[in-house]
Amino acid sequence: MPTVHSAAEPRPPIVFIHGMWCGPEVFEPYRQFFTERGYQCYTPALRQHDIQDNESTALGQLSLRDYAADLEAFIRTLPQRPVLIGHSMGGLLAQMLCARQSATSAVLICPASPAGVHALTASVVRSFFTVMTRWGFWKKPNKLSPAAARYALFNRLPDDAAQDAYQQMRYESGRAAFEIGFWLLDRNKASRVDERKVIQPLLVISGADDHITPAAINKKVAARYANAKYRCYPNHAHWLIAEPGWQSIAGDIADWLEQQHGQNA
């Protein structure tokens, strides 16, 4: 079940959407940061991501559409449309939900790219190599090795923090990974987002040293949308939500939200 956090002031609620191989706890620093600034914050777990060692067949076959449908149903229970803050795959889910008019604005942190954006760079292939070379990966749960996670996700985290982050990692859906990385072969086009329907203000941010969702790809994602603003942070990588200096990035997001919604939105 989603965790609900009370806020002191009436502000638009924020729904944080976590990415692959993790659970909602990765947004704990951001949750605290934005709760202190008067936002009511929600941190739902994607389906079957509330169990750390879940290697079930059902997880391996979950689609991006399953995740998006669950989130859309949860959002309908809120008193007003929220701000979405999504990281990695969560950033792609936020794009899908914006196209469904389920958000008032969105912040995409190192987002996975939708269908139509060619994102298989050398560093992306290296990041997913151990997943993609396993036969039938598209229907099985998967988890990165410590070495792969260090390269793909945690390359700008200190060693101790990277080890702690790895200990919290979850298994992920092979189908969802296939839908993102091999959208040309996905007959259902699950990762497709109609950019014409995304009319909300978007802030797309990336780390210059990101290996798994490279900054150049994030910039292409931002360029798809009429009301998107793009920022790239030097000396940062994929784990912007907890890398040293994350507070400055969160502050920039808070400033942007104030610009979009005002003090009493």
N, C-alpha and C positions, 0 to 999 in steps of 0.2 A: 504494500500500500504506500502511496506517496506520503512523504513527511510534510506537514504544514507548519510554517513558522510565522508567528504573529509579527506585525510591524506596528510602530508607534504612530505613524502618520498615514493619512489616506493617499496612497499613491497607486499607480497601476501595478497589479501584481506581476511578479516575474516567475516564469516557469523555466527552470534550468534543465536542459536535455543533454545527458551525458553521451559519450561516444562508444566506440567498440572496446571490448575487452575490459570494461570497468563498470562501476555502479555509481549511484548518485553521490556517494561519499567524496568523489573527486571534486565536487563543487562546494565542499564545506567551507574553504576559505572565502569563496565568492558569496556564499549564502550569508555568512557572518557579516561580510563587508556591506552587502546591500540591505540586510535587515537593519543594521545600525544607521542606515541612511533613510529609513522609513518605508521600505518596501516590504510587502508581504511576499514571501518567497516559498516556492514549491519545488521539491526535488524528487520527481517521480522516478522510479526504476523502470527501465524498459522491461518488456515481458521476459521472464525467466532470468533476469539479471540481479535478482535479490538473493541468489544463491551463488556463493563464490566458486564451488567446485562442481558446478552443473555441467555435465558432459552428455546430457540427454539428446537422443535423436530429434526430439521435438524442437529443441533449441537450434540445432543445426539447420533446420528447415524453415525457420522463421524468415519472413520477408520484411523488407523495409515498409511495405504497406501494412503489415501487421503492427509494427511499431507505431507508424503514423496514425493508424486507426485507434489504437489504445490511447495515444496522446490526445487525439481529437476528442474522444469521448470524455477524457478527464477534463479537458479545457471547457467543455460544455457545462461542467458542474460549477465553474467559477462564476462569481457575480458579474464579471466584465472580462472582455478580451484582454489577455495578458501581453506583456513583453516576453519574447522568447530569447533565451541566451543558450545557444547550442554549440557544443565543442565537437569537432571532427565529424563523425557520422551524425552526431546530434545537430551539427550545423546544416547538414543535408536534410534531416528531418524537419528542421525549422523552415527551410525553403519550401518543402512540400506543404507544410501547414500554412505558411503564408499564402500560397496559391489557393488554399481552401478557405482563406479569409478567417483563419483561426487566431490571428494575432494582430495587435495594433502596430507593432514594430518588432524588429529582430536584430540581434547581434550574433554574427556568425564567426566563431573563433576557430581559425584553422579548419574551415569546413571541408568535408568531402564534397566532391563535385558531382553535379547532376549529369544525367545522360546528355550527350552532345559536347561535353568538354573532355578532350583527350588528355588523360592525366597519368598515363603509364610512363613516367620518366624513369631513368636508370635508378634513381634513389627509391622511387616507389616500388619498382620491381624487386629491388634488393630487400626492402622492408617486408614485402609480402611473399618472398621467395619460398620460405618453408611452408607457408599455407598453400600457395598455388601449385606446388609440385607434389602435393599429396592427392592421389587419385580419388576422385569423388568429393573433393573438398567442398564443392558447391551444395552439398547436402549433409555435411557433418559439422559438429562443433569444432572450433579450433582455438588455439591460444599460442601466442608468440613465445619463443624460447627467451631466456634472460638476455642472451646476446642480441637477438633480433629486436627485442623491446628496447634495449639500451640504445641501439642504433636508430630505430624508427621513431620512438616516442620520447625517450628520456635523455637525449644527447646533450641537453643543456641543464640537466639536473645534477647536483652534487652526488657523489657515489652513494652516500647513506640514504639520501632522499630517493634516488633511483631504485635502490634495493627495497625500500619501504613501499614505493609505488608498485613495484612488481609483485610484492606479496599480496597486494589488494586486487590484482588483475582477475578478471572473469574469463570464462570461455565465451566465444562469440559464434554467431550464426554464419556458416559457410555460404548459405544462400544469400544473405545480405551482402557479404563480401563480393560474391559473384555479381550481384546486381549493380554494385558500384563500379567494380573494376572491369567488368566485361559486359557493359550495357549494350554493346553492339550485338552480342549473342543472346541477350535476354529478350525473349519474344514478348514478355509482359511489360517490358520497359518500366520496371518498378521505380527506377531512379529518375524518371522523367519529371521535369518541372516546367510548366508552361509559364515562361517568364512574363508574358503579357498579363497574367493574373496576379503577379507579385507587385502590388502597388504601394506596399508599406515602405516606410523608411528602413533601410538596412545599413548596418555598420559591419563591414567585413574586415577582419584583422588577421594578420599572419605574422609568423616569425621568420626572419630572413634565413635562418639555418634549419628550417623544417625539412625533414627528409621524406615524411610519409604524405603530407599535403603541402607540397612546395609552394613558396610564396608566389611564384609566377603563375601557378594554377589558380591559387586563391584570387589573384588579380583578374584572371579571366572570368572567374565566377562573379566577381563584383561587376564586371563590365556587362554582364547579361541583363542587369536590372536597372531600370530607369532611375530609381531613387536610392541607389547604393553609394556609400562612401567607403573608400578603401584606405587602410593604414597598415604599414609594415614596420615591425619593430626589429631593429638590429640587435645582435647578440641574444636573440631568443629563438626558440624552436617550437616544436609541436605542443609541449606541455605548458603553454602560456598560463594556464589556470593555477600553476603552483611553482613555476620557475622563480628563482630569485629576481625580485623586482616586479612580481605580479601585481603588487599593490598600485603601482603607477599605471599599469594597463587598466586595472579595474577602475581607477579614478577617471581615466579618459572615457571609459564606457559610461560611468555615472554622469560625467559632464555632457556627453552626447545625449543621454536619455533626458536630461533636464532641458536640453535644446529642443527635443522632439515633443515632450509632453508637458513641460512647465512644472512649476512647484506644486500645483494642486490638481494635476491630471488624474 
